[in-house]
Amino acid sequence: MSDVIYEINGKINELVWGPYMIFLILGVGIFLSARLGFLQFRKFGYIIKNTIGKAFKSTEGDGSISSGKAALTSIAAVVGTGNVAGVATAVALGGPGAVFWMWVSALFGMATKFSEVTLGIHYREKKENGEFSGGAMYYISKGLKSKILAGFFAVMVIVAYFVVGAIVDTNSMCHSVEAQFGIPPLATGIVFSILAGAVILGGISRISNVCQFLTPFMCGLYVAAGLGIIILNIGQVPSALAEIVRCAFTPAGATGGFAGTTFMVMLTKGMARGMFSNEAGLGSSPIIHASAKVSHPVEQGIWGATEVFVDTIIVATITGLAIVISGEWKSGLDGAALTMKAFETALPGTIGSYIVMFSIVLFGFSCLISANYYCEKAAEYLFGEKTVMPLRILWCIFIVIGSMGGLGFVWDLADTCNGLMAVPNLIALIVLSPVVVKLTREYFAQIKEEKNSAKQE
């Protein structure tokens, strides 16, 4: 019976993460970019200035937490072990050219995530306890008028993030700690469960307070290590970049432990890992962004574009570039082991492997506390607020389960559910694109008017 289930899931997985689905997600990104006049390029300076430049400033408007806290919490959920292990897998299977196609998916994904977050704020609801709830299930239900698709999306969120967050990320963290220090995974899992429980039991306020500190620190550590690799190997950087671009159109042949690849494998692996990493098109991030204190939906929407830029163009690129510079992509290694070996080769001594291990722990823990909120809000949408506390307790139990291993099938299941989440979300993004365009024009007209008024004064 289990073999039949595995086979069915495998067939669905091939469909939802195959070439057709990947090009659909990319196509929606291109469509939204065109409809918005390629906002992510035209307004890039404004976007960075008013997001990263104001990340720690208080904001006004309706919402539960500040705009920056909501964004940093969402980034904490998105920047996970996929940036370490997932990117390495893409390069191991698709060669250096996979990095180029990750960039392409991210540049158009910025428009997709901008649209998702904007719609998430526009269609959010204020609950009796004063907190705000939103996300793709709300704009699918209220915008598309389809409670069936909204319910399907919410179910996929719960299954996908219980697997990816509570189980797979925990397993990656525990086994990285075991490899480096010899600590049994179960013991580490229990510690992570207690720490995560202490945070998530405090709700979005406590989660956002932790992520406001944790996100800049963990991203800063990893990026600093990556910059160290670039500086110490500056002479190899031009050739590594040239290799990435060359292999994007002329896939690498067999060399060393690398078995060689085809153009389609390289293209799909690069785009799939980029999309899986930054989650543009999946519809999950608006769940957290919906809590933000903002006076206009686009004010938070620009954080969506920044989120993709930070996750893929900065953090994931660090991983890809380190692997190419070190030459370890030819070694036959895969996943986190490949990234650890690349950092160890490119940095002095064994410091590189320790940095990757600590990054996996930090990235994974940030996902544990923030991805739980995805599940909470999806369960609340389906069954009401009474489900929140039992779900938090169950989440902590699943963290311990995740430390025990044997996760091949659940990882495949997570891939499938993530892909299925995208289907109703992409439909909603296409149909509701006029709403996004209207809100965007309204917002920037308002900004222009405020500037003109200030000049006249």
Legacy VTK file of the C-alpha trace (Angstrom):
# vtk DataFile Version 3.0
C-alpha trace
ASCII
DATASET POLYDATA
POINTS 457 float
0.000 0.000 0.000
2.818 2.393 0.928
4.464 1.799 -2.460
1.237 2.859 -4.190
1.062 6.053 -2.097
4.707 6.842 -2.896
4.070 6.273 -6.596
0.943 8.465 -6.649
2.728 11.257 -4.807
5.679 10.925 -7.172
3.458 11.354 -10.223
1.744 14.418 -8.727
5.128 15.835 -7.714
6.469 15.459 -11.249
3.454 17.391 -12.516
3.379 20.251 -9.965
7.161 20.805 -10.042
7.686 19.833 -13.673
8.444 22.207 -16.550
4.797 23.209 -17.131
4.252 24.393 -13.558
7.600 26.164 -13.372
6.935 28.037 -16.595
3.429 28.874 -15.327
4.872 30.483 -12.188
7.483 32.300 -14.274
4.807 33.305 -16.791
2.656 34.830 -14.062
5.719 36.753 -12.849
6.356 38.103 -16.350
2.648 38.917 -16.785
2.485 40.835 -13.494
5.785 42.601 -14.242
4.388 43.830 -17.559
1.062 44.893 -16.034
2.913 46.857 -13.335
5.268 48.478 -15.840
8.221 46.445 -14.466
7.854 48.146 -11.111
10.629 46.073 -9.509
13.172 47.707 -11.857
11.688 51.209 -12.260
11.151 51.735 -8.533
14.023 49.616 -7.216
15.696 52.526 -5.420
12.416 53.593 -3.828
11.645 49.997 -2.790
14.985 49.454 -1.019
14.945 52.920 0.593
11.455 52.393 1.998
11.920 48.812 3.147
15.446 47.917 4.286
16.110 51.622 4.836
13.171 51.852 7.245
13.087 48.299 8.628
13.363 49.320 12.274
11.148 52.406 12.193
7.659 52.376 13.683
4.785 52.611 11.229
1.270 53.973 11.411
-1.996 52.431 10.274
-4.115 49.380 11.038
-2.310 46.198 12.018
-0.888 44.147 14.889
2.865 44.711 14.441
5.065 47.212 12.617
5.624 46.916 8.875
9.309 46.079 9.351
8.642 43.427 11.997
6.099 41.723 9.756
8.573 41.747 6.860
11.506 40.459 8.936
9.270 37.666 10.278
8.274 36.737 6.735
11.905 36.807 5.587
12.727 34.540 8.547
10.166 32.040 7.234
11.434 32.259 3.655
15.213 32.312 4.203
15.598 28.738 5.376
17.693 25.631 4.834
16.642 25.757 1.167
19.122 28.618 0.745
21.898 26.293 1.915
20.849 22.783 0.864
18.324 23.578 -1.898
20.645 25.831 -3.886
23.441 23.256 -3.568
21.109 20.576 -4.914
20.235 22.767 -7.910
23.923 23.291 -8.737
24.793 19.630 -8.077
22.120 18.457 -10.534
22.042 21.337 -13.013
25.573 22.724 -12.889
26.630 26.390 -12.451
24.053 27.587 -15.007
21.275 26.790 -12.520
22.307 29.895 -10.552
21.577 32.137 -13.551
18.038 30.772 -13.888
17.519 31.264 -10.157
18.275 34.950 -10.770
15.782 35.090 -13.643
13.021 33.502 -11.541
13.739 35.927 -8.698
13.706 39.092 -10.816
10.209 38.313 -12.077
9.233 36.759 -8.748
9.689 40.198 -7.173
6.559 41.373 -9.036
4.700 38.211 -8.022
5.487 38.601 -4.305
4.701 42.344 -4.477
1.248 41.471 -5.853
0.657 38.731 -3.268
1.466 40.945 -0.297
-0.518 43.887 -1.685
-3.594 41.675 -2.113
-2.994 40.106 1.309
-3.287 43.521 2.992
-6.167 44.672 0.779
-8.378 41.665 1.597
-7.343 41.035 5.220
-9.851 40.890 8.079
-9.799 42.198 11.641
-10.733 39.547 14.195
-12.628 40.003 17.477
-9.381 39.863 19.454
-8.051 42.853 17.493
-5.534 40.871 15.422
-5.552 40.872 11.623
-5.748 37.754 9.480
-4.971 37.580 5.789
-3.196 35.668 3.090
-4.024 33.976 -0.174
-7.017 32.131 1.315
-8.659 35.493 2.019
-8.088 37.049 -1.396
-9.070 33.786 -3.086
-12.277 33.655 -1.039
-13.197 37.359 -1.219
-11.629 38.300 -4.555
-12.242 35.134 -6.565
-15.416 34.318 -4.606
-14.266 30.711 -4.259
-14.342 29.239 -0.756
-13.517 25.798 -2.158
-10.183 26.945 -3.644
-9.476 29.009 -0.522
-10.098 25.978 1.699
-7.924 23.777 -0.513
-5.111 26.336 -0.268
-5.386 26.477 3.533
-5.216 22.673 3.837
-2.097 22.577 1.642
-0.477 25.262 3.822
-0.990 23.202 6.976
0.356 19.969 5.479
3.276 21.606 3.647
4.571 23.680 6.551
4.105 21.010 9.190
6.354 18.876 6.995
8.838 21.527 5.815
8.969 23.583 9.009
8.423 21.232 11.918
9.938 18.072 10.424
12.386 18.649 7.562
14.033 21.836 8.879
14.367 20.269 12.331
15.988 17.205 10.819
18.476 19.331 8.852
19.405 21.297 11.969
19.751 18.286 14.263
21.903 16.302 11.849
24.137 19.316 11.148
24.731 19.678 14.894
25.385 15.933 15.170
27.904 16.015 12.290
29.796 18.923 13.867
29.569 18.146 17.607
28.324 14.539 17.902
25.191 15.506 19.874
22.331 12.976 19.397
19.592 14.423 17.126
16.791 13.568 19.573
18.421 15.611 22.351
18.845 18.576 20.012
15.257 18.172 18.798
13.907 18.364 22.352
15.891 21.558 22.979
14.610 23.135 19.747
11.051 22.113 20.646
11.275 23.849 24.044
12.858 26.995 22.552
10.323 27.171 19.718
7.453 26.612 22.136
8.610 29.485 24.337
8.444 31.788 21.302
5.304 30.652 19.469
3.167 30.518 22.610
3.534 34.302 22.727
1.836 34.688 19.351
2.813 37.003 16.494
4.085 39.754 18.821
6.726 37.524 20.411
7.558 35.794 17.122
8.119 39.166 15.420
10.229 40.465 18.315
12.555 37.462 18.034
12.701 37.653 14.224
13.469 41.383 14.329
16.784 40.433 15.955
17.346 36.985 14.448
16.770 37.784 10.749
19.385 40.547 10.314
21.886 38.547 12.392
21.544 35.239 10.525
21.491 36.857 7.074
24.388 39.122 8.047
26.513 36.185 9.251
25.974 34.196 6.072
26.465 37.155 3.732
29.623 38.211 5.622
31.039 34.704 5.146
30.121 34.863 1.463
31.816 38.243 1.069
34.855 36.733 2.797
34.940 33.995 0.153
34.667 36.587 -2.629
37.437 38.787 -1.167
39.810 35.894 -0.455
39.216 34.440 -3.927
38.699 37.690 -5.831
40.797 36.499 -8.741
38.405 33.610 -9.375
35.185 35.646 -9.163
35.129 36.868 -12.804
35.689 33.346 -14.132
33.029 31.947 -11.741
30.461 34.518 -12.940
31.424 33.812 -16.556
30.993 30.076 -15.889
27.500 30.669 -14.449
26.407 32.694 -17.492
28.090 30.378 -20.020
26.600 27.242 -18.492
23.141 28.869 -18.419
23.014 28.460 -22.201
25.580 25.689 -22.707
25.046 23.127 -19.924
28.144 21.629 -18.304
29.228 18.160 -19.386
30.459 15.377 -17.123
33.531 16.379 -15.121
34.945 15.007 -11.872
32.002 13.740 -9.786
29.520 15.823 -11.811
27.531 13.576 -14.135
26.673 16.280 -16.669
23.248 17.736 -17.412
20.855 18.841 -20.137
19.555 22.346 -20.785
16.044 21.477 -19.564
17.261 19.869 -16.327
19.527 22.839 -15.603
16.762 25.345 -16.402
14.058 23.622 -14.351
16.316 22.875 -11.358
17.520 26.474 -11.212
14.043 27.976 -11.484
12.391 25.422 -9.194
14.947 25.914 -6.420
14.748 29.696 -6.805
10.952 29.633 -6.548
11.006 27.082 -3.736
13.491 29.253 -1.854
11.770 32.653 -2.132
8.194 31.249 -2.266
7.060 33.799 -4.873
3.871 32.391 -6.365
3.063 30.049 -3.463
0.897 32.590 -1.603
2.291 31.854 1.871
4.139 35.072 2.786
1.026 37.343 2.756
-0.204 35.403 5.819
2.481 37.081 7.944
2.518 40.411 6.095
-1.234 40.777 6.775
-0.377 41.652 10.410
1.581 44.768 9.386
0.626 48.286 10.497
0.300 50.167 7.208
-1.960 52.877 5.825
-1.997 51.453 2.271
-1.584 47.888 0.888
1.271 48.847 -1.479
3.240 50.210 1.475
3.676 46.582 2.572
3.627 45.187 -0.965
7.049 46.646 -1.708
8.402 44.529 1.146
7.365 41.479 -0.888
9.708 42.505 -3.693
12.516 43.141 -1.193
11.957 39.733 0.391
12.622 37.941 -2.911
15.666 40.115 -3.591
17.204 39.361 -0.182
16.413 35.651 -0.293
17.562 34.786 -3.815
19.618 37.599 -5.328
21.683 37.984 -2.118
21.555 34.926 0.189
21.036 32.133 -2.365
23.607 33.711 -4.704
26.177 33.565 -1.902
25.670 29.796 -1.756
25.827 29.336 -5.524
28.865 31.538 -5.980
30.766 29.834 -3.141
30.105 26.412 -4.678
31.262 27.520 -8.133
34.352 29.407 -6.860
35.445 26.441 -4.725
35.040 24.017 -7.645
33.254 21.570 -5.322
30.253 21.373 -7.661
32.329 18.775 -9.522
32.845 16.666 -6.376
29.647 14.618 -6.563
28.428 15.952 -3.185
24.883 17.283 -2.812
22.734 19.371 -0.450
24.089 20.856 2.773
27.196 18.629 2.583
28.172 20.330 -0.696
27.717 23.833 0.745
29.715 22.969 3.870
32.546 21.552 1.753
32.513 24.613 -0.530
32.755 27.071 2.372
35.436 24.959 4.029
37.476 24.911 0.793
37.083 28.627 0.090
37.695 29.892 3.655
40.736 29.287 5.904
40.786 26.227 8.161
37.451 24.680 9.123
35.671 27.969 9.836
33.555 27.608 6.687
31.862 24.382 7.751
31.075 25.854 11.189
29.533 28.959 9.619
27.325 26.812 7.362
26.297 24.640 10.317
25.353 27.652 12.458
23.557 29.188 9.471
21.518 26.011 8.991
20.562 26.112 12.680
19.626 29.805 12.577
17.798 29.576 9.247
15.997 26.438 10.393
14.991 27.825 13.789
13.684 31.036 12.217
11.490 28.837 10.010
10.307 26.833 13.018
8.892 29.872 14.779
7.564 31.768 11.754
6.213 28.938 9.561
4.132 27.854 12.548
2.210 31.110 12.122
1.336 30.111 8.538
-0.277 26.933 9.888
-2.027 28.782 12.718
-3.717 31.235 10.387
-4.638 28.542 7.854
-6.196 26.430 10.637
-7.941 29.499 12.048
-9.412 30.231 8.625
-10.724 26.672 8.322
-11.809 25.870 11.884
-11.775 29.068 13.963
-9.540 30.476 16.708
-10.088 27.501 19.036
-7.602 25.481 16.984
-4.625 27.802 17.579
-3.399 26.520 20.964
-3.738 22.776 20.131
-1.879 23.437 16.876
0.986 25.144 18.734
1.346 22.140 21.038
1.208 19.729 18.105
3.874 21.805 16.327
6.290 21.330 19.249
5.631 17.563 19.235
6.346 17.393 15.496
9.682 19.158 16.047
10.787 16.259 18.255
9.488 13.763 15.658
11.430 15.608 12.968
14.710 15.082 14.803
14.417 11.299 14.455
14.964 11.000 10.685
13.521 8.771 7.984
12.188 11.701 5.983
12.513 10.796 2.320
8.784 10.504 1.670
7.694 13.496 3.794
10.127 15.748 1.899
8.561 14.614 -1.371
5.115 15.215 0.156
6.137 18.750 1.144
7.273 19.444 -2.423
3.902 18.246 -3.718
1.845 20.323 -1.274
3.938 23.420 -1.976
3.285 23.009 -5.684
-0.445 22.447 -5.154
-0.610 25.613 -3.006
0.533 27.597 -6.014
-2.347 26.582 -8.298
-5.252 28.500 -6.682
-2.886 31.345 -5.783
-1.693 31.831 -9.368
-5.279 31.820 -10.623
-6.115 34.541 -8.083
-3.075 36.642 -9.036
-4.041 36.648 -12.717
-7.732 37.411 -12.110
-7.054 40.044 -9.436
-4.157 41.732 -11.266
-6.403 44.759 -12.122
-6.855 45.292 -8.360
-3.074 45.287 -7.857
-2.553 47.725 -10.740
-5.263 50.058 -9.383
-3.824 50.024 -5.853
-0.297 50.607 -7.173
-1.286 53.600 -9.289
-3.298 54.993 -6.394
-0.373 54.649 -3.971
2.276 56.260 -6.165
-0.110 59.048 -7.171
-0.600 59.680 -3.463
3.184 59.747 -2.899
3.629 62.175 -5.801
0.904 64.445 -4.443
2.509 64.456 -0.985
5.880 65.413 -2.516
4.318 68.251 -4.510
2.538 69.538 -1.402
5.770 69.455 0.573
7.572 71.457 -2.143
4.838 74.121 -2.180
5.082 74.507 1.587
LINES 1 458
457 0 1 2 3 4 5 6 7 8 9 10 11 12 13 14 15 16 17 18 19 20 21 22 23 24 25 26 27 28 29 30 31 32 33 34 35 36 37 38 39 40 41 42 43 44 45 46 47 48 49 50 51 52 53 54 55 56 57 58 59 60 61 62 63 64 65 66 67 68 69 70 71 72 73 74 75 76 77 78 79 80 81 82 83 84 85 86 87 88 89 90 91 92 93 94 95 96 97 98 99 100 101 102 103 104 105 106 107 108 109 110 111 112 113 114 115 116 117 118 119 120 121 122 123 124 125 126 127 128 129 130 131 132 133 134 135 136 137 138 139 140 141 142 143 144 145 146 147 148 149 150 151 152 153 154 155 156 157 158 159 160 161 162 163 164 165 166 167 168 169 170 171 172 173 174 175 176 177 178 179 180 181 182 183 184 185 186 187 188 189 190 191 192 193 194 195 196 197 198 199 200 201 202 203 204 205 206 207 208 209 210 211 212 213 214 215 216 217 218 219 220 221 222 223 224 225 226 227 228 229 230 231 232 233 234 235 236 237 238 239 240 241 242 243 244 245 246 247 248 249 250 251 252 253 254 255 256 257 258 259 260 261 262 263 264 265 266 267 268 269 270 271 272 273 274 275 276 277 278 279 280 281 282 283 284 285 286 287 288 289 290 291 292 293 294 295 296 297 298 299 300 301 302 303 304 305 306 307 308 309 310 311 312 313 314 315 316 317 318 319 320 321 322 323 324 325 326 327 328 329 330 331 332 333 334 335 336 337 338 339 340 341 342 343 344 345 346 347 348 349 350 351 352 353 354 355 356 357 358 359 360 361 362 363 364 365 366 367 368 369 370 371 372 373 374 375 376 377 378 379 380 381 382 383 384 385 386 387 388 389 390 391 392 393 394 395 396 397 398 399 400 401 402 403 404 405 406 407 408 409 410 411 412 413 414 415 416 417 418 419 420 421 422 423 424 425 426 427 428 429 430 431 432 433 434 435 436 437 438 439 440 441 442 443 444 445 446 447 448 449 450 451 452 453 454 455 456
